């Protein structure tokens, strides 16, 4: 079983999740039961992935009781605001076919649009009403997080950001630690980079009789980061979750730390990127 972390708000979250980008409804519907049967409990989607209906159907096909699962979705930029947040959340719940989300994230800060503070306040209200258990953000920089705290009195419990051994986000992770914000990693395997081809990874993987992807995911878990790998292949799905009964040595963790290049795989910069 995947172990769980406890968030600052007292709620529990699995230490590794299943990513659903990019999957369409049909794919999500068949892959989610496969993932749940292999032990995944955290399922991560977003309005902008366009697959919430398929995710909802897949969750029902898995026959896993709702309370055993941890469902996350994300509010798109075009729905930042007040009433628009409520409408957007209602749509998300309807498409997923559930009464509540375990975690609701603001997908991007969209600082030019500059409506993320009122968006955040509306999400806090939705939490009070029980529509979402925990609230967090994605792709936020420390300046955005600080502004939320200044204007609402509350920091998110999760920030989901692009993060992998070539793009380690060390300064942001230190900020998160100080404020007890859990770091989730999107693109944890460094999609669009050559990360998995690295000789160093190969060598560490060989020593453990594991794959390079498993070494990377173990690095996340051992660093206290919750990785959300996506795989449409059932064998890789199983491989990716099999990272809880073995460990990297301190020297291997240090080796991985040195793989940082600072080059993002996506090229997105949250201080200017506006995602609608
Ligand atoms: P596939 O879906 O065919 O398995 P990320 O989560 O970093 O965005 O990475 C997702 C990409 O990595 C997908 O293209 C996925 O392809 C691939 N992938 C997922 N798991 C593995 C693995 N264990 N080994 C190699 N590639 C993987």
Boltz pocket constraint, residues with backbone or C-beta under 6 A from the ligand:
constraints:
  - pocket:
      binder: B
      contacts: [[A, 19], [A, 21], [A, 186], [A, 187], [A, 188], [A, 189], [A, 190], [A, 191], [A, 196], [A, 211], [A, 213], [A, 214], [A, 228], [A, 229], [A, 230], [A, 231], [A, 232], [A, 233], [A, 236], [A, 237], [A, 239], [A, 240]]
      max_distance: 6.0
